[in-house]
């Protein structure tokens, strides 16, 4: 997978996640598969878990996506090159 493909995939994933809930199946570092229902739509995230902004900008990792996992109610991330399935729900 080229850097261009990863950037395009990441942007597509982010767009879908900001619009609503998505199902992601990916391979974890330990080799097991993980299924997640997740979002970046702030209206679907409990207020206590919505990130607070303080004006500081953090570095963006272009190889992974940080999402809110609706089932475990916490922030998780997945590597783009480990995704087996991605779909809007």
N, C-alpha and C positions, 0 to 999 in steps of 0.2 A: 504494500500500500504506500503510495507516495505521500509526501507532505501536503500536496495540494488536495488529494483525496481526503485526507484526515481533516483538513481545515473545512472542506465542503461538508463532510459528514457531520462534523461537530456543529457547524452553523445550522444544518437541518435539524439535528437533534435539539439544539437549544430553542429553535423556533417552535417546534412541536411541544416541547416541555413548557414553554412560556404560555402556550395557548390552552393547556389542560393536562390531563393525566395520560401517561404513557406506560406501556409495559416494556421492560427491558430484560432480556435474557443475555447473560454474559458469563464468561469464564473467569473465575477469581484466580488470584496469583497461585493459590494452592492446587489449582486444576479442577476444582469442583464448579459446577454451574450454579448460578444464582439468578432468581427471578425477582424482579422488583416492580412495584407499581409506584411511580414517582412523578414529580411535577416541579416546575419552577414558577407556576402561577401563584403569586403571593396570596390571592384570595382563597386558595385551598390549603394554605399552611397556617397552623395555629399561631396566633399572635405572639405567644411566648417564644416561638421558634423562628419568627421572621428576622432576618439579619438586621442589625442596627448599623447605620452608616455614620461614620465619624469623620468623613472627608478623606481618610487615608485610602489609597489605592493599593490593592494587593496584586501580586503578579498572577498572570493567567497561565495555567498549564494547558497547552493546546492538545495534549495527548489524552486528557481525561475530562470528564464532565461531572461537576458536583451537583447533586439533586437532593430534593427532599423525599425520602422514602415514606410513603403514606402508611405502610403496614407496620413499620417499626417506629414511626413517628420521630425520625431523626435524619440528619444530614449524612449522606453517603456519596461515594463517587464510583465511577467505573471508567476503565480505559476504553477508548474508542476502538482500538484494534482487537479488543476481546469480545465485542458485541456479536452475538449470534442472531438475535432477533430484536427488532425495535418497532413498536407500533403504537399509534395513538389509540386510546381506549374510548 
